[in-house]
Amino acid sequence: MTNDLISIITPTYNSSLYIAETIESVINQSYKEFEFILVDDCSNDNTVDIIKSYITKDSRIRLIENKINRGAAFSRNIAISKSNHNYLAFIDSDDVWDRSKLAKQLLFMKNKKVSFSFTAFEIIDSNSKSNGRTVDTKQNGSFSYDDMLVKKATLGCSTVILYKKAFTSLLEMPSIRTGQDYAFWLKLLKNTDEKAFILPLPLTKYRITPNSISRNKINKAKRQWFIYREIEQLSLLKSCYCFYFYAFRAIFKRK
């Protein structure tokens, strides 16, 4: 069992509206063998107080407080560097896990003998109500670096579990303010022989609110182009090719 311990990572910033629901979904997991590392990025609401109230009740929860605001990538990297266990799982501070998420996904990884997995997810609103939409439930199999360049699967950050030993020195997210998780998945897949395997069950609830960064499609498109050209350093031709397929899927198959 000791080899199956999981380090769960959550960056927070002014997350007081939803962080309690997120924490509850983690500590109520049917799979209990984990540590939960939250990194607060200088919140000016009562996010830290809420987290500390849970620390007094559950010794698996740890809080790290950044001295200055550095962004989600920095916060996740701090947590990764402080993690003690063989598996890494990610959940954002407004998302929610199904109670069986860790148990089912870890069993999936061990049965398949894979090091990188993600699940489908359900969309919820600011009131935690489903809009009836699920993402990636119709996907199956595995996804390579080239697959992910054209976003053949969404690969939500809060759905991912990684086996750390498969990626060793690669476990650092690029220092960009948005899209760092997508750039991170590309980095892992590009520099190893690993693939990302989908468990097509909606075991995560992904929250979209009117103020969500992910709602701005123009900014998402700009971010995608930036990652192609500046992070991945693709040629102009290949960037255009990848962006065409990304845009097609964004328009016709996704929110």
C-alpha positions as CSV (number, residue, x, y, z in Angstrom):
1,M,0.0,0.0,0.0
2,T,2.9,2.4,0.8
3,N,3.7,2.6,-2.9
4,D,0.2,3.7,-3.8
5,L,0.2,6.9,-1.7
6,I,-1.0,10.0,-3.5
7,S,0.0,13.7,-3.2
8,I,-3.0,15.9,-4.1
9,I,-2.1,19.4,-5.2
10,T,-4.3,22.5,-5.2
11,P,-3.3,26.2,-5.8
12,T,-5.6,28.7,-4.2
13,Y,-6.2,32.4,-4.6
14,N,-9.3,34.1,-3.2
15,S,-11.1,30.8,-3.4
16,S,-13.4,31.3,-0.3
17,L,-16.6,30.7,-2.3
18,Y,-15.8,27.1,-3.3
19,I,-12.7,25.9,-1.4
20,A,-14.7,24.2,1.3
21,E,-16.6,22.1,-1.2
22,T,-13.4,21.2,-3.0
23,I,-11.7,20.1,0.3
24,E,-14.8,18.1,1.3
25,S,-14.7,16.2,-2.0
26,V,-11.1,15.3,-1.3
27,I,-11.2,14.3,2.3
28,N,-14.4,12.3,1.7
29,Q,-12.7,10.1,-0.9
30,S,-13.3,6.4,-0.5
31,Y,-9.5,6.0,-1.1
32,K,-7.8,7.4,2.1
33,E,-4.1,7.1,1.4
34,F,-3.1,10.6,0.5
35,E,-1.6,13.9,1.6
36,F,-3.4,17.1,0.5
37,I,-1.1,20.1,-0.2
38,L,-2.8,23.4,-0.8
39,V,-0.6,26.4,-1.8
40,D,-2.2,29.8,-1.2
41,D,-1.1,32.6,-3.5
42,C,-1.6,35.6,-1.2
43,S,-5.4,35.5,-1.0
44,N,-7.0,38.6,0.5
45,D,-10.3,36.9,1.4
46,N,-10.7,34.2,4.1
47,T,-9.5,31.3,2.0
48,V,-6.6,30.6,4.4
49,D,-8.8,30.6,7.4
50,I,-11.1,28.1,5.8
51,I,-8.2,25.8,4.9
52,K,-6.8,26.1,8.5
53,S,-10.1,25.1,9.9
54,Y,-9.8,21.8,8.0
55,I,-6.2,21.3,9.0
56,T,-7.3,21.1,12.7
57,K,-9.6,18.2,11.8
58,D,-7.5,16.3,9.2
59,S,-3.8,15.7,9.5
60,R,-3.5,14.8,5.9
61,I,-4.0,18.5,4.9
62,R,-1.0,20.8,4.5
63,L,-0.9,24.5,3.8
64,I,1.9,26.5,2.1
65,E,1.5,30.3,1.9
66,N,3.4,32.2,-0.8
67,K,5.0,35.4,0.3
68,I,4.1,37.2,-2.9
69,N,1.5,36.4,-5.6
70,R,3.2,34.2,-8.2
71,G,0.4,32.4,-10.1
72,A,-0.9,28.9,-10.3
73,A,2.2,27.4,-12.0
74,F,4.5,28.6,-9.3
75,S,2.1,27.3,-6.6
76,R,1.7,23.9,-8.2
77,N,5.5,23.6,-8.6
78,I,6.1,24.4,-4.9
79,A,3.6,21.7,-4.0
80,I,5.2,19.2,-6.4
81,S,8.6,19.9,-4.9
82,K,7.2,19.3,-1.4
83,S,5.2,16.2,-2.2
84,N,6.2,13.0,-0.5
85,H,4.3,10.3,-2.4
86,N,4.6,8.3,-5.6
87,Y,1.5,9.6,-7.3
88,L,0.5,13.2,-8.0
89,A,-3.1,14.2,-8.4
90,F,-4.4,17.7,-9.2
91,I,-7.6,19.5,-8.3
92,D,-8.3,23.2,-8.7
93,S,-9.8,25.2,-5.9
94,D,-13.3,25.4,-7.3
95,D,-13.7,21.9,-8.7
96,V,-15.2,18.8,-7.1
97,W,-14.3,15.1,-7.2
98,D,-16.7,12.1,-7.2
99,R,-16.2,10.2,-4.0
100,S,-14.8,7.2,-5.9
101,K,-12.4,9.2,-8.2
102,L,-9.1,8.3,-6.7
103,A,-9.9,4.7,-6.1
104,K,-11.2,4.1,-9.6
105,Q,-8.5,6.0,-11.3
106,L,-5.6,4.4,-9.3
107,L,-7.0,0.9,-10.0
108,F,-7.3,1.8,-13.7
109,M,-3.6,2.9,-13.8
110,K,-2.4,-0.2,-12.0
111,N,-4.4,-2.6,-14.1
112,K,-3.2,-0.9,-17.3
113,K,0.3,-0.3,-16.0
114,V,0.3,3.3,-17.1
115,S,1.9,6.4,-15.6
116,F,-0.3,9.2,-16.9
117,S,-4.1,9.1,-16.7
118,F,-7.0,11.5,-16.8
119,T,-10.8,11.2,-16.7
120,A,-13.9,12.6,-18.2
121,F,-15.6,15.5,-16.4
122,E,-19.0,17.1,-15.9
123,I,-19.6,20.9,-16.2
124,I,-21.2,22.6,-13.2
125,D,-22.1,26.3,-12.5
126,S,-21.5,28.6,-9.6
127,N,-24.3,27.0,-7.7
128,S,-22.8,23.5,-8.2
129,K,-25.6,22.6,-10.6
130,S,-24.8,20.5,-13.7
131,N,-25.5,22.0,-17.1
132,G,-26.0,18.5,-18.4
133,R,-22.8,18.5,-20.3
134,T,-19.9,16.0,-19.9
135,V,-16.5,16.2,-21.6
136,D,-14.3,13.4,-22.9
137,T,-16.8,10.6,-22.0
138,K,-16.7,9.4,-25.6
139,Q,-12.9,9.2,-25.7
140,N,-11.0,6.0,-25.3
141,G,-7.4,4.7,-25.4
142,S,-4.3,6.8,-25.2
143,F,-3.0,10.1,-26.4
144,S,0.4,11.0,-27.6
145,Y,2.2,14.3,-27.8
146,D,1.0,14.8,-31.4
147,D,-2.5,14.0,-30.4
148,M,-2.5,16.6,-27.6
149,L,-1.0,19.3,-29.8
150,V,-4.3,19.3,-31.7
151,K,-6.3,18.8,-28.5
152,K,-7.9,15.5,-29.4
153,A,-8.9,15.3,-25.7
154,T,-9.6,18.1,-23.3
155,L,-7.5,16.7,-20.5
156,G,-8.8,18.8,-17.6
157,C,-6.2,19.5,-14.9
158,S,-8.4,18.4,-12.1
159,T,-8.8,14.9,-13.6
160,V,-5.1,14.0,-13.9
161,I,-3.0,11.5,-11.9
162,L,0.7,11.0,-12.6
163,Y,3.2,8.4,-11.5
164,K,6.1,10.5,-10.5
165,K,9.0,8.1,-11.2
166,A,8.0,8.0,-14.9
167,F,8.8,11.7,-15.2
168,T,11.6,12.4,-12.7
169,S,13.2,15.8,-13.6
170,L,10.3,16.9,-15.8
171,L,7.9,17.6,-13.0
172,E,7.8,21.4,-13.2
173,M,5.1,23.4,-14.9
174,P,6.1,26.1,-17.3
175,S,6.1,29.5,-15.7
176,I,3.2,31.1,-17.6
177,R,0.1,32.6,-16.0
178,T,-2.5,30.6,-17.9
179,G,-2.4,27.3,-19.8
180,Q,0.5,26.0,-17.8
181,D,-1.2,22.7,-17.2
182,Y,-1.7,22.1,-20.9
183,A,1.9,23.1,-21.6
184,F,3.0,20.7,-18.8
185,W,1.2,17.7,-20.3
186,L,2.9,18.5,-23.6
187,K,6.2,18.6,-21.9
188,L,5.7,15.3,-20.2
189,L,4.6,13.5,-23.4
190,K,7.2,15.1,-25.6
191,N,10.1,14.1,-23.5
192,T,9.2,10.6,-22.6
193,D,7.7,7.5,-24.2
194,E,4.6,7.8,-22.0
195,K,1.1,8.5,-23.3
196,A,-2.0,9.9,-21.5
197,F,-4.7,7.3,-20.9
198,I,-8.3,8.2,-20.6
199,L,-10.7,6.7,-18.0
200,P,-13.9,7.9,-19.7
201,L,-16.0,8.3,-16.5
202,P,-17.0,11.8,-15.4
203,L,-15.4,11.5,-12.0
204,T,-14.7,15.3,-11.7
205,K,-17.0,18.3,-11.7
206,Y,-15.4,21.2,-13.5
207,R,-16.9,24.6,-12.5
208,I,-17.4,27.3,-15.0
209,T,-18.6,30.7,-13.7
210,P,-19.3,34.0,-15.6
211,N,-15.8,35.2,-14.5
212,S,-13.9,32.1,-15.4
213,I,-10.8,32.6,-17.4
214,S,-11.7,29.6,-19.5
215,R,-14.9,31.4,-20.7
216,N,-12.9,33.9,-22.9
217,K,-12.5,32.0,-26.2
218,I,-10.3,34.7,-27.7
219,N,-7.8,34.6,-24.8
220,K,-7.9,30.8,-25.0
221,A,-7.0,30.9,-28.7
222,K,-4.2,33.4,-28.0
223,R,-2.9,31.2,-25.3
224,Q,-3.0,28.1,-27.5
225,W,-1.0,30.0,-30.2
226,F,1.5,31.2,-27.7
227,I,2.1,27.7,-26.4
228,Y,2.6,26.4,-30.0
229,R,5.1,29.1,-31.0
230,E,6.8,30.1,-27.8
231,I,6.7,27.1,-25.5
232,E,6.8,24.2,-28.0
233,Q,8.6,26.3,-30.6
234,L,6.7,24.7,-33.5
235,S,7.3,26.0,-37.0
236,L,4.8,28.5,-38.4
237,L,3.4,25.8,-40.7
238,K,3.0,23.2,-38.0
239,S,1.5,25.8,-35.6
240,C,-1.1,26.7,-38.2
241,Y,-1.9,23.0,-38.8
242,C,-2.4,22.3,-35.1
243,F,-4.3,25.5,-34.5
244,Y,-6.7,24.6,-37.3
245,F,-7.7,21.4,-35.6
246,Y,-7.8,23.1,-32.2
247,A,-10.2,25.8,-33.6
248,F,-12.4,23.2,-35.4
249,R,-12.9,21.3,-32.2
250,A,-13.4,24.4,-30.1
251,I,-16.1,25.6,-32.4
252,F,-18.0,22.4,-33.2
253,K,-17.3,20.0,-30.3
254,R,-16.8,22.0,-27.2
255,K,-18.1,24.8,-25.0
